[in-house]
Amino acid sequence: MNEAPKTTKEITKKAKVESFDISRSDETLDLAKDLAKFIKDNKLSTTVQGKEFVNVEGWQYAGSRLGIVPIVEHVINVGSPEELKYQAKVTLFDIRHGVTVGAGFAVCSNKESGKKFYQEFAIMSMAQTRAIGKAYRNCLAWIIRAAGYEPTPAEEMDYDTNKGSVVAPMPVATPAQPMPAMQVVPSAAPAVVAEAPAAAPVQYATASQKEEIIRLLNHPVITRPEKTKMLLNINRLDEERAIQSIAKLRKAIDDRENGVKVAA
């Protein structure tokens, strides 16, 4: 005898979201142990002067286990004709309680050590990445410390530009070897380089659009895989794709709710 098909309501009622409650010390310790293993197994830390700093992916994993996701509020060009520089702001949103629980600001510049030849999109992207790490660090540093790692995101260590430069020693005259004469090399004429037209900046989804997407994802008829896939890509959406995603989520919720009512 075939079993009657289960309704969406029955399926979602049995589904459990695996997460931790940071108000309980026992669960916090369990999260720290789980986090330490995840970071080690996936090599999500960077060693700097003998200390381990967690990459932003590790911070995101810790946040996801607590139901806390990052939302990029804005990325602003604060540079000049001589410098590529972007500032980003990220807020942390608790999807279980529907409230903002933290925020972080960060900047990135091509004047930093090792970033002289970075393209504009890479500077903009690093500002966002740093802001995500900073937001989580402001909220969850103690959990990362409990897991045995330094409470500073690894991406922030890029700010260290205090590296001494190697200076070649001046030649010294000796009786056997006279001081070499200084040679003047004429400088070449500067080459004329045609500047490529600047690409139009991407209009990323607004904070209100992202909050609406998260609100819809919390509906019981939306499955956990669907929610996870959308949250992983939410900061990559532009405004047009965000509008389309909101429309699709609303339609899916309406269709599934109507299907539940008919089945009932």
VOPA-733125 format. One line per field, with one value per residue (C-alpha): residue in three letters; residue number from 1; chain; y, z, x. Coordinates in steps of 0.5 Angstrom, whole numbers. Each point is the difference from the previous one (the first is absolute). Layout:
res: (ala|...) $
n: (NUM|...) $
chain: (A|...) $
north: (Y|...) $
up: (Z|...) $
east: (X|...) $
END
This chain:
res: (met|asn|glu|ala|pro|lys|thr|thr|lys|glu|ile|thr|lys|lys|ala|lys|val|glu|ser|phe|asp|ile|ser|arg|ser|asp|glu|thr|leu|asp|leu|ala|lys|asp|leu|ala|lys|phe|ile|lys|asp|asn|lys|leu|ser|thr|thr|val|gln|gly|lys|glu|phe|val|asn|val|glu|gly|trp|gln|tyr|ala|gly|ser|arg|leu|gly|ile|val|pro|ile|val|glu|his|val|ile|asn|val|gly|ser|pro|glu|glu|leu|lys|tyr|gln|ala|lys|val|thr|leu|phe|asp|ile|arg|his|gly|val|thr|val|gly|ala|gly|phe|ala|val|cys|ser|asn|lys|glu|ser|gly|lys|lys|phe|tyr|gln|glu|phe|ala|ile|met|ser|met|ala|gln|thr|arg|ala|ile|gly|lys|ala|tyr|arg|asn|cys|leu|ala|trp|ile|ile|arg|ala|ala|gly|tyr|glu|pro|thr|pro|ala|glu|glu|met|asp|tyr|asp|thr|asn|lys|gly|ser|val|val|ala|pro|met|pro|val|ala|thr|pro|ala|gln|pro|met|pro|ala|met|gln|val|val|pro|ser|ala|ala|pro|ala|val|val|ala|glu|ala|pro|ala|ala|ala|pro|val|gln|tyr|ala|thr|ala|ser|gln|lys|glu|glu|ile|ile|arg|leu|leu|asn|his|pro|val|ile|thr|arg|pro|glu|lys|thr|lys|met|leu|leu|asn|ile|asn|arg|leu|asp|glu|glu|arg|ala|ile|gln|ser|ile|ala|lys|leu|arg|lys|ala|ile|asp|asp|arg|glu|asn|gly|val|lys|val|ala|ala) $
n: (1|2|3|4|5|6|7|8|9|10|11|12|13|14|15|16|17|18|19|20|21|22|23|24|25|26|27|28|29|30|31|32|33|34|35|36|37|38|39|40|41|42|43|44|45|46|47|48|49|50|51|52|53|54|55|56|57|58|59|60|61|62|63|64|65|66|67|68|69|70|71|72|73|74|75|76|77|78|79|80|81|82|83|84|85|86|87|88|89|90|91|92|93|94|95|96|97|98|99|100|101|102|103|104|105|106|107|108|109|110|111|112|113|114|115|116|117|118|119|120|121|122|123|124|125|126|127|128|129|130|131|132|133|134|135|136|137|138|139|140|141|142|143|144|145|146|147|148|149|150|151|152|153|154|155|156|157|158|159|160|161|162|163|164|165|166|167|168|169|170|171|172|173|174|175|176|177|178|179|180|181|182|183|184|185|186|187|188|189|190|191|192|193|194|195|196|197|198|199|200|201|202|203|204|205|206|207|208|209|210|211|212|213|214|215|216|217|218|219|220|221|222|223|224|225|226|227|228|229|230|231|232|233|234|235|236|237|238|239|240|241|242|243|244|245|246|247|248|249|250|251|252|253|254|255|256|257|258|259|260|261|262|263|264) $
chain: (A|A|A|A|A|A|A|A|A|A|A|A|A|A|A|A|A|A|A|A|A|A|A|A|A|A|A|A|A|A|A|A|A|A|A|A|A|A|A|A|A|A|A|A|A|A|A|A|A|A|A|A|A|A|A|A|A|A|A|A|A|A|A|A|A|A|A|A|A|A|A|A|A|A|A|A|A|A|A|A|A|A|A|A|A|A|A|A|A|A|A|A|A|A|A|A|A|A|A|A|A|A|A|A|A|A|A|A|A|A|A|A|A|A|A|A|A|A|A|A|A|A|A|A|A|A|A|A|A|A|A|A|A|A|A|A|A|A|A|A|A|A|A|A|A|A|A|A|A|A|A|A|A|A|A|A|A|A|A|A|A|A|A|A|A|A|A|A|A|A|A|A|A|A|A|A|A|A|A|A|A|A|A|A|A|A|A|A|A|A|A|A|A|A|A|A|A|A|A|A|A|A|A|A|A|A|A|A|A|A|A|A|A|A|A|A|A|A|A|A|A|A|A|A|A|A|A|A|A|A|A|A|A|A|A|A|A|A|A|A|A|A|A|A|A|A|A|A|A|A|A|A|A|A|A|A|A|A|A|A|A|A|A|A) $
north: (0|7|5|7|5|5|7|6|1|-7|0|7|-1|-6|4|2|6|-2|6|2|5|4|2|-7|-2|-7|1|6|-5|-5|5|2|-7|-1|6|-2|-6|3|5|-5|-5|5|4|7|3|4|0|7|0|-7|2|-3|5|-2|2|3|-7|-2|6|-1|-8|2|5|-5|-4|5|2|7|2|6|5|5|7|4|1|7|2|5|0|5|1|-2|-6|-6|0|-3|0|-5|-1|-7|-2|-6|-3|-5|-4|-4|7|5|5|3|-2|3|4|1|5|-1|3|-2|4|-1|4|-6|-5|-5|3|5|-3|-3|2|4|-6|-3|6|0|-7|0|6|-5|-6|4|3|-7|-2|6|0|-7|1|6|-5|-7|1|-4|-6|0|1|-6|-4|1|6|7|5|4|-2|-2|5|5|-2|3|7|-2|5|1|-5|3|1|-3|6|-2|2|6|-3|2|2|-5|1|-6|3|7|3|-2|7|1|-1|5|-4|4|-1|-3|4|-1|-5|3|-5|0|0|-6|3|-1|-6|2|-2|-6|2|-5|-2|5|-2|1|-5|-5|0|-1|-6|-3|1|-4|-5|-1|-2|-8|-2|2|-6|0|-1|6|4|-2|1|7|3|-2|4|6|5|-2|2|7|4|-3|-8|2|2|-6|-4|3|-1|-7|-1|3|-5|-6|2|1|-6|-5|3|-1|-7|-1|3|-5|-6|1) $
up: (0|-2|5|-1|-2|5|0|0|7|3|-4|3|7|1|-3|5|-1|3|4|7|5|3|6|2|2|-1|-8|0|2|-5|-6|2|-1|-6|-3|2|-4|-6|-1|1|-5|-5|1|1|4|-1|4|1|5|3|1|-3|-3|-3|-7|-1|-3|7|4|-5|2|7|-1|-5|6|4|-5|-1|-8|-2|-4|-4|1|-5|-3|-1|-5|5|-5|-4|-7|4|4|-1|7|2|7|1|6|1|5|4|-1|5|-4|6|3|-6|3|-1|5|-2|-6|-2|-5|-4|-5|-5|-5|-5|4|5|0|-6|-3|-5|-6|2|-4|2|1|4|5|1|1|5|4|0|3|5|2|1|4|4|2|2|4|4|1|1|2|6|-3|-5|6|4|-7|1|-5|0|0|-6|-7|-4|-6|5|1|-7|3|3|-5|5|-4|0|-7|-2|-2|-4|3|-3|-3|4|-3|1|-2|-5|-2|-1|1|-7|-4|1|-7|-2|-4|-4|2|-6|-2|3|-4|-2|3|-2|6|-1|1|8|0|3|8|1|4|6|3|5|8|0|-6|4|6|-4|-3|7|2|-5|1|7|-2|2|-7|-3|1|3|-6|-3|5|1|-8|0|6|-3|-6|3|0|-7|-2|-4|1|-6|2|7|-3|-4|6|5|-6|0|7|1|-6|3|7|-3|-4|6|4|-4|-1|7|0|-5|3|6) $
east: (0|3|1|-4|5|2|-2|5|-2|1|7|2|-3|5|6|5|5|7|2|3|-2|5|-3|1|7|0|-2|5|6|-3|0|7|2|-4|3|8|-1|-4|6|5|-3|-1|7|-4|5|7|6|3|6|-2|-7|-6|-5|-7|-2|-6|-3|1|-4|-5|-1|0|-6|-4|0|-3|-5|4|1|4|-4|5|-4|5|6|3|5|5|6|3|3|7|-3|-6|-3|-7|-4|-5|-5|-3|-5|-2|-7|-3|-5|-3|-2|0|4|7|5|7|3|7|4|6|5|4|5|5|5|1|6|-1|-6|3|-2|-7|-6|-6|-4|5|1|-8|-1|6|-4|-6|3|4|-7|-3|6|0|-8|1|6|-4|-5|3|7|0|-3|6|5|-4|2|7|1|2|-6|2|-2|6|-2|1|8|0|1|7|4|6|5|7|2|7|5|6|7|4|6|6|7|6|7|0|-7|-2|-6|-5|-2|-7|-4|-5|-6|-4|-7|-5|-6|-6|-5|-6|-6|-7|-4|-6|-7|-2|-5|-7|0|-5|-6|0|-7|-2|0|-7|-1|5|-4|-6|3|2|-7|-3|5|-2|-7|-1|-2|7|5|7|4|-4|2|7|1|-3|4|6|-1|-4|6|1|-7|-1|-6|-3|1|-2|-7|-1|2|-5|-5|2|0|-7|-3|3|-3|-7|0|3|-5|-6|2|0|-7|-2|3|-3) $
END
